[in-house]
């Protein structure tokens, strides 16, 4: 099996959990009576109910219903999450837990930043706040937001649990940025950010910026921290302290979808499919889904002992099959949209969970899919028809899915000159874009959204936004001007912009689908700084942060009994694709190579992929340099193997991105592998 620090198969073993109790405290703050209604949220109540259902029905360790406490407005019979109620719930929980118990904490709601009471205690001079529903305004006399839950207090509450010997996993689906992010107007105000600008609480935003002082950005500060304690501690955060996180209607394409925190939903999706993974593996899978689904521009943060199996449970493989119950409506399984199932999907019916795919008794097609359940009806496939009489306890298994390289793009609403210019050129745009780009009306789900932003630096342009419709930093957000172009020119330029983005997106899709494979190859990425020339490993969780002039190196060892080809690709924040290495490793060979150093031209969220493929003796070395493409101009004005075949099908081109190389190149079995590492590149302070 492929061993790598970047990723590994989600099936690590762990020691059996000792006898213990499992508790959960789920906090969802939605409506804030002391704030304007436009700042209220809709999703936290749905988040905590989703998490509660998962914990009490599907979690890999048992959570009794009376051990799961909900503090949320908008949930029947739940206590509203006031500051007093939160403190009381923590006190009650701390009194109950015993050494070895496990506690899951979930915070969904607004966050913000305020000048710290003790600026020296925070790297950026700011306190991160979680906002209960009874918050009041900022008080200059006290130097605090009334009834806010400050990061230091959250750390102390968690330390109280750990001091009793409990192991704690805390998840925060809120954001703590002091900036304002514009959301594209959508039907029923579909997307909201869980971030409250300081001025909404009466905090002077200039005071926040004046106070802000960042240390070494390579070590991003967690929004909330816990000190020492007897029990272990792991924390997942939806965003870095200078980012925002959204909520939107989920699951995608479902008629009855509800507002959910994007981070909460994605985390629960991963847990439903990989319930016995380590925290690090779960974090990496969340990052993959963010990238592949273009969900948000934020970078979730993961802290603590990430090598533990989640819930202090026992390691195991991905769950992709479920025992079925025969009903009048068909075969029903305890898995649904949260597990990645969709209506119309075909599953194999097996007499035993241990049977191979080719032993399928027949197949069913899913007719209804809810969040936690699905129903299938018999369907003929591969010449097999499901028999009427089935053995008891049959298993339904997911089949391999075909990879979809199409990109769905939502058009802007009509009524503005830029949008009307685009819609007039839609026929030419569709022809120029080709079959892999699909354009849909503005009220439909999409991978990308085209928008007109009247209050932006380019009000005459068409902007390309992520699936959530959240506009980020204007210089880093692609846009195409309309006033200086004919319809044909606008169509050609926008098609080229979208195709460039699609190629980078498709490469990430393929990387997520192929995964770590089963090659006996160890790959490690290393870094060093101008100040410290010692090479040190780059972790995949939490996401490492690099500064301009930091170097990236690769170390690979071939422990298999056959040759393998190694290619290293880099997807930049500007949608560029760089090819940094291709070479062959014979059995027992080791590769040590400096790849590149970070430039200061484009900074943001980036991703490295290491493609490892088995090679036939005497065959040419697989060279994926044809995948490279130039960076996307974000403000456009007038102006060889099975894996190789899959990559070519994704529709990549041939160019290269300018960057600083570190030197010249050094020197039927397992399937290919694609290892992925997310990076954040930021400016040096």
C-alpha positions in Angstrom: 0.0 0.0 0.0 1.3 3.5 -0.8 2.8 5.2 2.2 3.0 9.0 2.1 2.8 11.9 4.5 0.5 13.7 2.0 -2.2 11.1 2.1 -2.9 7.5 3.0 -5.7 5.0 2.5 -8.3 5.6 5.1 -7.9 2.4 7.0 -5.4 2.8 9.8 -5.7 0.4 12.7 -6.1 1.6 16.2 -6.3 0.0 19.6 -9.8 -0.9 20.8 -11.4 1.9 22.8 -11.6 1.4 26.5 -15.0 1.3 28.2 -16.2 4.9 28.3 -19.1 7.2 27.9 -19.5 9.4 24.9 -21.1 12.9 25.2 -21.8 15.7 22.8 -22.7 19.4 23.2 -24.1 20.9 20.0 -24.5 24.7 19.9 -26.3 26.5 17.0 -26.9 30.3 17.2 -29.3 31.6 14.5 -31.3 34.7 15.4 -29.7 37.6 17.3 -32.5 39.9 18.7 -30.0 42.7 19.4 -28.7 42.7 15.8 -30.4 43.8 12.6 -32.3 40.9 11.0 -30.1 41.0 8.0 -27.3 39.5 10.2 -29.4 36.6 11.4 -28.5 33.1 10.2 -30.6 30.1 9.1 -28.3 27.1 9.0 -26.9 26.5 12.5 -30.2 24.9 13.7 -30.0 22.5 10.8 -26.3 21.9 11.5 -26.9 20.7 15.1 -29.8 18.5 14.1 -27.8 16.9 11.3 -24.9 16.3 13.7 -27.2 14.9 16.4 -28.8 12.5 14.0 -25.4 11.3 12.8 -24.0 10.8 16.3 -27.1 8.9 17.6 -27.6 6.7 14.5 -24.3 6.2 12.6 -21.3 7.3 14.6 -18.6 4.5 15.0 -18.9 4.8 18.8 -22.3 4.9 20.5 -23.8 8.2 21.6 -27.0 7.7 23.7 -29.7 10.3 22.9 -29.6 11.6 26.5 -25.8 12.1 26.2 -26.3 14.6 23.3 -27.3 18.1 24.4 -28.6 20.7 21.9 -28.5 24.4 22.6 -30.1 26.1 19.6 -32.9 28.4 18.8 -35.2 27.1 16.1 -35.0 23.5 17.3 -38.1 22.2 19.1 -37.5 21.6 22.8 -33.9 22.8 22.6 -32.6 25.5 25.0 -31.5 28.8 23.2 -27.8 29.2 23.2 -27.3 32.2 25.5 -24.0 32.8 27.1 -25.5 31.6 30.4 -26.9 28.4 28.9 -23.6 27.6 27.3 -21.7 28.1 30.5 -24.2 26.0 32.4 -24.1 23.2 29.8 -20.3 23.1 30.0 -20.5 23.0 33.8 -23.0 20.1 33.7 -20.8 18.2 31.2 -17.6 18.8 33.2 -19.3 17.4 36.3 -20.3 14.2 34.5 -17.2 13.1 32.5 -14.8 10.6 33.8 -11.3 9.7 32.7 -11.4 8.1 29.3 -14.7 9.5 28.3 -15.1 11.2 24.9 -16.7 14.6 24.2 -17.7 16.0 20.9 -18.4 19.8 20.7 -19.9 21.6 17.8 -20.3 25.4 17.5 -22.3 26.8 14.6 -23.1 30.5 14.4 -21.5 33.9 14.0 -17.9 34.8 14.8 -16.0 38.0 14.7 -12.8 39.7 16.0 -12.3 42.4 18.5 -9.2 44.1 20.0 -7.9 41.8 22.7 -8.1 42.8 26.4 -4.5 41.6 26.5 -3.0 42.1 23.0 0.2 40.4 24.0 -1.8 37.1 24.5 -2.8 37.0 20.8 -0.4 36.7 17.8 -2.6 39.1 15.9 -3.6 41.3 18.8 -7.2 40.3 18.4 -9.6 38.2 20.4 -11.7 35.7 18.3 -15.3 35.6 19.5 -18.2 33.1 19.2 -21.5 34.9 19.4 -24.3 33.5 21.5 -27.8 34.7 20.7 -28.0 37.2 23.5 -24.9 39.3 22.6 -25.0 43.0 23.0 -22.9 45.8 21.7 -19.2 46.6 22.2 -18.5 48.5 25.3 -15.5 50.9 25.1 -15.5 51.2 28.9 -15.2 47.4 29.4 -13.3 46.7 26.1 -15.5 43.7 25.2 -18.7 42.6 23.4 -21.5 42.0 25.9 -22.2 38.3 26.4 -19.7 37.2 23.7 -17.8 34.0 24.2 -14.1 34.9 24.0 -11.5 32.5 22.7 -9.7 32.4 26.1 -12.9 31.3 27.9 -13.6 28.6 25.3 -10.1 27.3 25.9 -10.7 27.3 29.7 -14.1 25.5 29.3 -12.4 22.8 27.1 -9.5 22.5 29.6 -12.0 21.8 32.3 -13.2 18.7 30.4 -9.7 17.6 29.6 -8.7 18.1 33.2 -11.2 15.4 34.1 -9.4 13.1 31.7 -11.9 13.4 28.8 -10.8 13.3 25.2 -12.3 16.3 23.3 -13.0 16.9 19.6 -14.3 20.5 19.0 -15.6 21.7 15.7 -16.2 25.4 14.9 -18.4 26.3 11.9 -18.1 30.0 12.3 -15.6 32.5 11.0 -13.7 35.2 12.7 -12.6 37.6 10.0 -12.8 41.3 10.5 -13.5 41.9 6.8 -16.7 42.0 4.9 -17.2 39.6 2.0 -19.9 40.4 -0.6 -22.4 37.6 -1.4 -24.1 37.4 -4.7 -27.8 38.0 -4.4 -29.6 34.7 -4.9 -33.1 33.2 -4.6 -34.3 33.4 -1.0 -31.0 34.8 0.1 -29.5 31.4 -0.3 -25.9 32.1 0.8 -24.9 33.8 3.9 -21.5 34.2 5.6 -21.1 33.3 9.3 -19.1 36.4 10.0 -20.2 39.6 11.6 -18.2 42.7 10.6 -17.0 44.6 13.7 -19.1 47.7 12.9 -22.3 45.6 13.3 -21.4 45.3 17.0 -20.3 48.9 17.4 -16.6 48.1 17.1 -14.5 50.6 15.2 -13.1 48.6 12.2 -10.1 50.9 12.1 -9.3 49.9 15.6 -9.3 46.2 14.6 -7.0 46.9 11.7 -4.7 49.1 13.9 -4.5 46.4 16.5 -3.8 43.6 14.0 -0.2 42.4 14.2 0.8 39.1 12.6 3.8 37.1 13.6 5.3 34.4 11.3 2.4 33.6 8.9 3.9 30.1 8.5 2.3 29.2 11.8 -1.3 30.3 11.4 -3.1 31.0 14.7 -6.0 28.8 15.6 -9.1 30.8 16.4 -9.5 29.0 19.7 -6.9 27.1 21.6 -6.8 24.9 24.6 -3.9 24.5 27.0 -2.5 21.5 28.7 -4.9 18.8 30.0 -5.0 15.1 30.8 -7.3 14.3 27.9 -6.4 14.6 24.3 -7.7 17.6 22.2 -8.5 18.0 18.5 -10.0 21.1 16.9 -11.5 21.6 13.4 -12.1 25.2 12.3 -14.1 26.2 9.2 -11.7 29.0 8.3 -8.5 30.7 9.3 -8.8 33.7 11.5 -8.7 36.1 8.5 -11.2 34.2 6.4 -15.0 33.7 6.2 -17.1 30.6 5.8 -20.6 30.4 4.2 -23.8 28.6 4.7 -26.0 27.6 1.8 -28.9 25.3 0.8 -27.7 21.7 0.8 -27.4 19.0 -0.5 -26.9 20.2 -4.0 -29.8 19.6 -6.4 -32.1 18.3 -3.7 -35.7 19.8 -3.8 -36.0 19.8 0.0 -32.5 21.1 0.7 -32.0 23.3 3.8 -29.6 26.0 4.8 -26.5 24.3 6.2 -23.0 25.3 7.1 -20.8 24.3 4.1 -18.1 23.1 6.6 -20.6 21.1 8.8 -22.2 19.4 5.8 -18.9 18.5 4.2 -17.5 17.2 7.5 -20.6 15.0 8.0 -20.3 13.8 4.4 -16.7 12.6 5.0 -17.6 11.0 8.4 -20.5 9.2 6.8 -18.2 7.6 4.2 -15.0 7.3 6.3 -16.3 7.0 9.9 -13.1 5.2 11.1 -10.5 7.4 9.6 -7.9 9.5 11.5 -8.5 13.2 12.1 -5.8 14.0 9.6 -7.3 11.8 6.9 -10.7 13.4 7.6 -9.2 16.8 7.3 -7.5 16.0 4.0 -10.7 14.6 2.5 -12.6 17.8 3.6 -9.9 19.9 1.8 -10.2 17.7 -1.3 -14.0 18.2 -1.5 -13.7 22.0 -1.0 -11.3 22.1 -4.0 -13.2 19.6 -6.3 -16.6 21.1 -5.6 -15.4 24.7 -5.6 -17.3 25.2 -2.3 -15.5 28.1 -0.7 -12.3 30.1 -0.8 -11.6 29.5 2.9 -9.0 27.0 4.1 -10.3 24.9 7.0 -7.8 24.5 9.9 -7.1 21.4 11.9 -5.2 21.3 15.2 -4.2 18.7 17.8 -3.3 15.1 17.8 -4.5 14.4 14.2 -3.0 10.9 14.0 -5.7 9.6 16.3 -8.7 7.7 14.9 -11.8 10.0 15.1 -14.0 9.6 18.2 -11.1 7.7 19.8 -12.5 4.7 18.0 -11.0 1.9 15.9 -9.6 2.3 12.4 -11.4 0.8 9.4 -12.0 1.2 5.7 -14.3 3.4 3.8 -18.0 2.5 4.0 -19.4 1.9 0.5 -22.0 -0.9 1.2 -24.9 -1.3 3.5 -27.2 -4.1 4.5 -30.7 -3.7 3.0 -34.2 -4.2 4.3 -36.9 -5.5 1.9 -40.0 -3.3 2.0 -43.0 -2.9 -0.3 -41.3 0.2 -1.9 -38.1 -1.7 -2.6 -34.8 -2.3 -0.9 -34.1 0.3 1.8 -30.6 1.1 3.1 -29.4 3.3 6.0 -27.5 5.6 3.7 -28.4 8.6 1.7 -27.3 11.9 0.2 -24.9 12.4 3.1 -23.1 9.2 2.0 -22.7 10.5 -1.6 -25.7 8.6 -3.0 -28.0 10.2 -5.6 -31.4 9.4 -7.2 -30.9 7.3 -10.3 -27.6 5.8 -9.1 -27.2 2.0 -9.6 -26.0 -0.2 -6.8 -25.0 -3.9 -6.9 -27.0 -6.4 -4.8 -24.8 -9.0 -3.1 -25.8 -12.0 -1.0 -22.9 -11.3 1.4 -20.9 -8.2 2.3 -17.7 -10.2 1.5 -18.8 -11.1 -2.1 -16.9 -9.7 -5.0 -18.6 -7.3 -7.4 -18.9 -10.0 -10.1 -20.9 -12.2 -7.7 -23.8 -9.6 -7.8 -27.2 -11.2 -7.7 -28.5 -8.2 -9.7 -28.8 -4.4 -9.4 -31.1 -1.8 -8.1 -31.6 1.9 -9.1 -32.2 4.4 -6.3 -35.7 5.8 -6.6 -35.6 8.0 -3.4 -32.7 9.4 -1.5 -33.0 11.3 1.8 -30.2 12.5 4.0 -29.8 9.2 5.9 -31.8 6.7 3.8 -32.3 5.5 0.3 -34.7 3.1 -1.6 -33.8 1.1 -4.6 -35.9 -0.7 -7.2 -34.7 -3.6 -9.4 -33.1 -2.7 -12.7 -31.5 -4.9 -15.5 -27.8 -4.4 -16.0 -25.0 -6.4 -17.5 -27.5 -9.0 -18.5 -28.6 -9.6 -14.9 -32.1 -9.3 -13.6 -32.6 -9.3 -9.8 -34.5 -12.5 -8.7 -37.8 -12.1 -6.9 -36.7 -14.3 -4.0 -33.6 -12.8 -2.3 -31.7 -14.2 0.7 -32.1 -12.4 4.0 -29.7 -9.6 4.7 -28.5 -8.7 1.2 -26.0 -6.0 0.8 -26.1 -3.0 -1.6 -22.7 -1.8 -2.8 -21.7 1.4 -4.5 -20.1 0.8 -7.9 -17.2 2.7 -9.4 -18.4 6.1 -10.6 -17.5 7.6 -14.0 -15.6 10.8 -13.6 -17.5 13.9 -14.8 -15.2 16.4 -16.4 -18.0 18.9 -17.2 -18.3 22.2 -15.5 -21.7 23.8 -14.8 -21.8 27.6 -15.0 -24.8 29.7 -13.8 -25.5 32.7 -16.0 -26.1 36.2 -14.5 -29.7 37.5 -14.2 -30.8 39.7 -17.1 -31.4 43.4 -16.6 -27.9 45.0 -16.5 -25.8 46.0 -19.5 -23.0 43.5 -18.9 -25.4 40.6 -18.3 -27.5 41.5 -21.3 -24.4 41.7 -23.5 -23.4 38.2 -22.3 -26.9 36.7 -22.8 -27.0 38.2 -26.3 -23.8 36.3 -27.0 -24.8 33.1 -25.3 -25.1 31.1 -28.5 -21.5 32.1 -29.5 -20.3 31.5 -25.9 -21.8 27.9 -25.9 -20.1 27.2 -29.3 -16.7 28.6 -28.1 -16.8 26.8 -24.8 -17.4 23.3 -26.1 -19.2 20.4 -24.6 -17.5 20.3 -21.2 -19.0 23.7 -20.2 -22.7 23.7 -19.4 -24.6 27.0 -18.9 -27.7 27.1 -16.7 -30.1 29.8 -15.5 -29.1 31.9 -12.5 -31.4 30.1 -10.0 -29.9 26.7 -10.6 -27.1 24.9 -8.8 -23.7 25.3 -10.5 -20.0 24.8 -10.1 -19.3 28.5 -10.9 -21.5 31.5 -11.0 -21.3 34.5 -13.4 -22.2 37.8 -11.9 -22.4 41.5 -12.3 -21.1 43.4 -9.3 -22.2 47.1 -9.6 -20.2 48.2 -6.5 -17.0 46.4 -7.6 -13.9 48.0 -9.1 -15.2 46.7 -12.5 -18.9 47.3 -12.6 -19.0 46.7 -16.4 -17.4 43.3 -16.1 -18.7 39.7 -15.8 -17.2 38.2 -12.7 -16.6 34.5 -12.2 -17.5 33.4 -8.6 -17.4 30.1 -6.8 -20.4 27.9 -6.3 -21.5 29.8 -3.2 -21.5 33.1 -5.1 -19.2 34.8 -2.6 -16.9 37.4 -4.1 -13.5 37.4 -2.6 -10.5 39.6 -3.1 -11.2 41.5 -6.4 -7.6 41.2 -7.9 -7.7 37.4 -7.4 -11.2 37.0 -8.7 -11.5 36.4 -12.5 -13.5 39.0 -14.5 -14.0 39.8 -18.1 -14.8 43.3 -19.3 -17.8 43.8 -21.6 -17.7 47.4 -22.8 -14.7 47.0 -25.0 -15.8 43.8 -26.8 -18.1 42.7 -29.5 -20.4 39.8 -28.8 -18.0 37.4 -30.5 -15.0 38.8 -28.6 -16.8 38.6 -25.3 -17.8 35.0 -26.0 -14.3 33.9 -26.9 -12.6 35.6 -24.0 -15.1 34.3 -21.4 -14.9 30.8 -22.9 -11.1 30.8 -22.7 -11.3 32.0 -19.0 -13.7 29.3 -18.0 -11.8 26.6 -19.9 -8.6 27.5 -18.2 -10.3 27.2 -14.8 -12.0 23.9 -15.8 -8.7 22.3 -16.7 -7.3 23.0 -13.2 -10.5 21.9 -11.6 -10.5 18.7 -13.6 -7.0 17.9 -12.5 -8.1 18.2 -8.9 -11.2 16.0 -9.6 -9.0 13.3 -11.1 -6.6 13.5 -8.2 -9.4 13.1 -5.7 -10.9 10.1 -7.6 -7.6 8.2 -8.1 -6.3 8.7 -4.5 -3.4 6.9 -2.9 -3.7 3.6 -4.8 -1.8 0.6 -3.6 1.8 1.1 -4.8 4.6 0.5 -2.4 6.1 3.9 -2.9 6.8 6.5 -0.2 6.6 10.1 -1.1 7.3 13.1 1.1 7.4 16.8 0.4 9.9 19.0 2.3 10.4 22.7 2.7 13.1 25.1 3.9 13.3 28.8 4.3 15.9 31.4 3.5 16.5 31.8 7.3 16.7 28.1 8.0 18.2 25.8 5.4 17.2 22.6 7.2 14.7 20.5 5.2 11.6 19.7 7.2 8.4 17.8 6.1 5.4 19.6 4.8 2.3 18.2 6.6 -1.0 17.8 4.7 -3.1 18.7 7.8 -3.1 21.4 8.9 -2.6 23.1 5.6 1.0 24.5 5.5 1.6 28.1 4.9 4.6 29.2 2.7 6.2 32.6 2.1 7.9 34.0 -1.0 11.4 32.4 -1.3 10.4 29.3 0.7 11.6 26.2 -1.2 9.7 22.9 -1.9 11.6 19.6 -2.3 10.4 16.0 -3.0 11.7 12.8 -1.5 10.5 9.5 -3.0 11.5 5.9 -2.4 10.3 3.0 -4.6 9.7 0.0 -2.3 7.8 -2.0 -5.0 9.2 -4.8 -7.1 8.8 -2.9 -10.4 9.7 0.5 -11.9 7.4 3.5 -11.4 7.2 6.9 -13.1 6.9 10.0 -10.9 5.5 13.4 -12.1 5.1 16.5 -9.9 2.4 19.1 -10.9 1.5 22.4 -9.2 -1.9 24.1 -9.4 -1.5 27.8 -8.6 -4.0 30.2 -7.1 -4.1 31.8 -10.5 -5.3 28.5 -12.1 -1.9 27.9 -13.6 -0.6 24.4 -13.9 3.2 23.9 -13.6 5.0 20.7 -14.4 8.1 20.4 -12.2 9.4 16.9 -12.6 9.1 13.6 -14.5 11.4 10.6 -14.0 11.6 6.9 -13.3 12.4 5.1 -10.1 13.6 1.5 -10.3 12.9 -0.8 -7.4 14.9 0.4 -4.4 15.7 3.8 -6.0 15.4 7.0 -4.0 14.7 10.5 -5.5 15.8 13.7 -3.8 15.1 16.8 -5.8 14.5 20.5 -5.2 11.4 21.5 -7.1 10.8 25.3 -6.9 10.6 28.2 -4.6 7.5 30.4 -4.0 7.4 33.6 -5.9 5.5 36.7 -4.8 3.6 37.2 -8.1 0.4 35.3 -7.1 -0.5 34.2 -3.6 -3.4 32.2 -2.3 -4.7 28.7 -2.1 -2.6 26.3 -4.2 -2.3 22.5 -4.6 0.6 20.1 -5.4 0.0 16.7 -7.0 2.4 13.8 -7.2 1.4 11.4 -9.9 2.9 7.9 -9.5 2.3 5.2 -12.2 3.6 1.7 -12.7 6.0 1.5 -15.6 6.8 -1.3 -18.1 10.5 -2.1 -18.5 12.1 -0.4 -21.5 9.1 1.9 -22.0 9.5 5.7 -22.3 9.2 7.6 -19.1 5.7 9.0 -18.7 6.0 12.8 -19.1 2.9 14.8 -18.1 4.4 18.2 -19.0 1.7 18.7 -21.6 -0.7 19.4 -18.7 1.0 22.7 -17.9 -0.9 25.9 -18.7 -0.3 29.6 -18.2 -1.8 31.6 -15.4 -5.2 33.1 -15.9 -5.4 36.8 -16.5 -8.0 37.6 -13.8 -9.0 40.9 -15.4 -9.5 40.1 -19.1 -9.7 43.0 -21.3 -9.4 43.0 -25.2 -6.3 41.5 -25.7 0.9 7.7 -22.5 -0.8 5.3 -19.9 -4.3 4.7 -18.5 -3.8 7.7 -16.2 -2.4 9.6 -19.1 -5.5 8.9 -21.2 -7.7 10.0 -18.3 -5.8 13.2 -18.0 -5.9 13.9 -21.7 -9.7 13.3 -21.6 -9.9 16.1 -19.0 -9.0 18.5 -21.8 -5.7 20.1 -20.8 -3.4 22.2 -23.0 0.3 22.8 -23.5 2.0 25.9 -22.0 4.0 26.7 -18.9 3.9 29.0 -15.9 6.9 31.1 -15.1 8.4 30.3 -11.7 11.8 29.9 -10.2 13.3 26.4 -10.7 15.8 25.2 -8.1 18.0 23.2 -10.4 18.2 20.7 -13.3 16.6 17.3 -13.0 18.5 14.6 -11.1 18.4 11.5 -11.9 -0.3 -5.5 -14.9 0.0 -4.6 -11.3 -1.0 -1.9 -8.9 -2.9 1.0 -10.3 -1.7 4.6 -10.4 -1.7 7.0 -7.5 -2.2 10.7 -7.2 -1.0 12.3 -3.9 -2.3 15.8 -3.1 -1.1 18.5 -0.8 -2.9 21.8 -0.2 -0.8 24.9 0.4 -1.4 28.5 1.4 1.0 31.1 0.1 0.9 34.5 1.7 3.0 37.6 1.6 5.8 38.1 4.2 4.9 40.7 6.8 
